[in-house]
């Protein structure tokens, strides 16, 4: 079956090239069609032979050799077309060119032990250590060291350790070892039903009976049951289909000796050939590896494993479906999701990883410690190789593989010494499709990389010493993805990057020193990932080869995250940024950050930001360093339903708005969960209704047309942070009708509205308020309140007992706060109270003589004196 997967994938990939218009142009001659027809016939013949041979029960040694020869022939034809297509692309480019050339973890074991001790000392805890192994025979010593720390916990503390190694159990505790047996019949059925039937609820008795018969033939192991059930999930749950599965594919599972791996192999054998290749490729990573979904899909695409299922589907979308299919069938698990519910990563169960290693045959190889240390050369049939540890003398191990190697994933070196000398011979592996040089402490990328004309994926991420890339890389016109994540000393990209017209992913996230984009980047219209776009200047008269904001215009396929950095030298030319950057048409962008570091007038800042309106699909927005006085119209529209320009926003962060006295209304954004406003040194009010455009906000003298059950303001907000606003007077400014003077109005009293119904975290840092605004009373969901550096704060909250869910309260660096309100005693759910550098308040709260101690004596954990940073 492995051969079928290989053959189908390579042959179909070849077929696409055979009939592409590019190949027809390359082979243009009097007998062009006969060339293509001949190659197509060869492809069909080889595919038929491979599939017929794979259908047989077994193969002799001679047959295997013949199949290998046919496979090699396919690869050579594939490479031949690739090389000719590359030459064609380079010629075409040359002809068309009009250009001149959170909290850091402790760094030591001792500091980590101290941190753990601080967290658990005299406190009751449950610690779970999952899947422990004794790989280096030093577990006994490590366990004693850990145990010496753990004994400092409170009475009743427990440690639960799981392992598949009985030696581990004997080392940590001989007396209380519990061997987990098979699942019971009922539990097995519940798990099987959940895996096999997409909808919840009871199934028909006839299906349950068939399902029980299927389970009788399966080991009662959760992973196996999920895998077997997953085979039925994509079918309608009918009697006929379940019976066909029971009497068909399930017969391959030995009923005499129900071996777990045989059960998993049954699931593997049912996979589509392309999915088999995708699954097998995962064997190149260590057991327990957390896969990055997007990275893995890029690798699959680079090797031609992914195929779109319909005309409008792109390869990345097809790859997403591959991931979901493998996850639904139990091959992947422990999905990691972002705040929007999208899968970003996952792992493989240990047994599934063992299965991947088992089915890969000779094509995929991760070199282990023994292979590397003995210096054994690899089997010449290996096409994809990775390493489980650092290798000092790499290339000799791969001497036999120079004609076949398609993937080379290098490990991080033992020391910080660059390994450029080891990479000088890379060009001999001219058939490479995937090259990972991640975190190798490289200062320079080997120029020979430019000779790897078949390369599709190049990973240079985490090489923080690289400042420039060789221009020879732009000869790799087949490149689909280049990862430069966290190459934070990289200052510029190759001038001729416009030649990489097939490029789909250029990850520049974390390249903070990148000063500009090269001229012609906008030609890469297939780009989906960019991460960062730096603009040094708007006027390119004296900046030859430097791209401007208009390079973004045609990159309409950009998705995910984009940081737009307008550098200190950026000059507004007077052109319409809206047309230049065309952000409003980039409907796949989810996260946009705009960093305006340039120095220009308030008016020009306003013009620039006005022209950078995003698409309504945007989910996250961060704007940093804005010198205008007024916000752009697309921000002001947020409070004017139904004309809201960005109705899907989930997170907003605005910082360093140096001249704004007022912002805008955020309360009508229906999905907003996180709002952070920081370093607004001139800000007096968040909202200014006295100058707002459009319909006025309802007030008691101007009631809404319908007052029954109005929608609350900030209906989805969970976290609100206000930082460094020394002039803040209140949330909303209105003009008094009788006095004509400005007044502060609270949201709850602005006309039959409630506000912040789901707020869980509220943070005030460096805010110049004397009292906490009454907008924040009656917050029944609030769990954490932090007040830090509020130098003018004189009164806490006389209504603090309305915060009925409050679990943690932190007060720091607020010297004018002299006492706690009496309702503090009513906060029955309060678990943690921190009072830091508030001398008078600390004195009043001392145990047991402080005047305010009776108000807080019910709180389990009260801490005073140290800096808040140490506590957090």
CORGIFEN-V689677 format. One line per field, one symbol per residue. ss: DSSP state (~ for helix, > for strand, _ for the rest). psi: psi as a letter, one per 30 degrees, with the letter a starting at -180 (. if undefined). burial: b if it has 9 or more other ideal C-beta (glycine too) atoms within 8 Angstrom, else e. A space follows every 10 residues. Layout:
ss: ???
psi: ???
burial: ???
//
This chain:
ss: _~~~~~~~~~ ~~~~~~~~__ ~~~~~~____ _~~~~~~~~~ ~~~~~~~~~~ ~~~~~_____ ~~~~~~~~~~ ~~~~~~~~~~ ~~~~~~~~~~ ~~~~~~____ ________~~ ~~~~~~~~~~ _____>>>>_ ________~~ ~~~~~~~~~~ _______>>> >____~~~~~ ~~________ ____~~~~~~ ~~~~~~____ ____~~~~~~ ~~~~~~____ _~~~~~~~~~ ~~~_____~~ ~~~~~~~_~~ ~~_______~ ~~~~~~~~~_ __~~~~~~~~ ~~~~______ >>~~~~~~~~ ~~________ ____~~~~~~ ~~~~~~~~__ __>>>>>___ __>>>>>__~ ~~~~~~~~~_ ___>>>>_~~ ~~~~______ ___>>>>___ ____~~~~~~ ~_____>>>_ _________~ ~~~__~~~__ ___>>>____ ______~~~~ ~_____>>>_ __________ ~~~~~_____ >>>_______ ______~~~_ ____>>>___ ______>>__ ~~~_____>_ >>>>>_____ _____>>_~~ ~~_______> >>>>>>____ ______~~~~ ~_~~~___>> >>>>>>____ _~~~~~~~~~ _________> >>>>>>____ __~~~~~~~_ __________ >>>>>>>___ _>________ ___>>>>>__ ____>>>>__ ________>_ _>________ __>_____>> >>>>>____> >>>>>_____ _>>>>_~~~_ ____>_____ >>>>>>>___ >__~~~____ ___>>>>>__ ____>____~ ~~_____>>> >>________ _~~~~~____ _>>>>>__~~ ~~~~______ __~~~~____ >>>>___~~~ ~_
psi: eeeeeeeeee eeeeeeeegk feeeeegjae heeeeeeeee eeeeeeeeee eeefflelkl eeeeeeeeee eeeeeeeeee eeeeeeeeee eeeeefkgll .bkklkflee eeeeeeeeef kgkkljkjjk ikliegggee eeeeeeefef ffllkgkkkk kklgjfeeee eejfehkjkk alkleeeeee eeeeefjell lklleeeeee eeeefffkkh keeeeeeeef ffeglkilee eeeeeefcef ffjkfeiike eeeeeeeeff lkeeeeeeee ffffllkgkj kkeeeeeeee eeggfkkkfl efkleeeeee eeeeeeefgg elahkklafg gkkflllkle eeeeeeeeff bgekkjkaee eeefgkllkf fkfkklkflk keieeffgef gfffkfkjjk lkleagklhe efgfgeffif gkekjjhkhg hkekkkffef fiffkekjjg lgiffkelkk fffffiffke kkjgkgiffk fllkegfffi ffkfkjjgkf iffjflklkf effiffkeke ekjkjekfjg egikgklaff ffegifgklb kkjjjjlfgk kkffljfefe fheffiffke kkkjjifljl leeeeeeeee fhklkffkek kkkkikflek llefefffgi kggkfifgke kkjklhjfgk flclkffgjf gkfkkkklhi ffkekekjff gklaklkklf fillekgkhl kllhffkfkk kjkiifgkfa ekklkkeefg lklkklefgg igkllhfgke kkkjjhkhkf lkkffglhjf fkfkkkjkhi ffjfkcjfgf ffifgkfkkk kkhiffjflk kefeffiffk fkkkjkhiee eeefgkkgfk egeffgffke jkkkelkeee e.
burial: bbbbbbbbbb bbbbbebbeb ebbbebbeee ebeebbeebb ebbeebbebb bebbeeeeee eebbeebbeb bbbbbebbbe bbbbbbbbbb eebeeeeeee eeeeeeeeee bbbbbbbeeb eebebebeee ebebeeeebe eebebeeebb eebeeebebe bebebeebbe bbeeeeeeee eebeeeebbe bbbebbbeee eebeeebbeb bbbbbebbbb bebbbbbbbb bbbeeebebe bbbebbeebb eebeeeebeb bbbbbbbbbe bebbbbbbbb bbbbeeeeee bebbbbbbbb bbbebbebee eeeebbbbbb bbbbbbbbbb bbbebeeeee eebbbbbbbb bbbbbbeebb eebbbbbeee bbeeeeebee ebbbbbbbee beebbebbee bbebbbbbbb bebeeeeebb eebeebbebb bbbbbbbbeb bbeebbebbb bbbbbbbbbb bebebbeebb ebbbbbbbbb bbbbbbbbbb eebbbbbbbb bbbbbbbbbb beebebbbbb bbebbbbbbb bbbbbbbbeb eebeebbbbb bbbebebbeb bbbbbbbeeb bbeeeebbeb bbbeebebbb bbbbbbbbeb ebebbbbbbb bbbbbebbbb bbbbbbbbee bbebbbbbbb eeebbbbbbb bbbbbebbbb bbbbbbbbbe bbbbbbbbeb bbbbbbbbbe ebeeeebbbe eebeeeeeeb ebbbbbbbbb bbbbbebbeb bbbbbbeeee eebbbbbbeb bebebbbbbb bbbbbbbbbe ebbebbbebb bbbbbbbbeb bebebbbebb bbbebbbbbb bbbbbebebb bebbbebeeb ebbbbbebeb bbebbbeeeb ebbebbeebe ebbbeeebee be
//
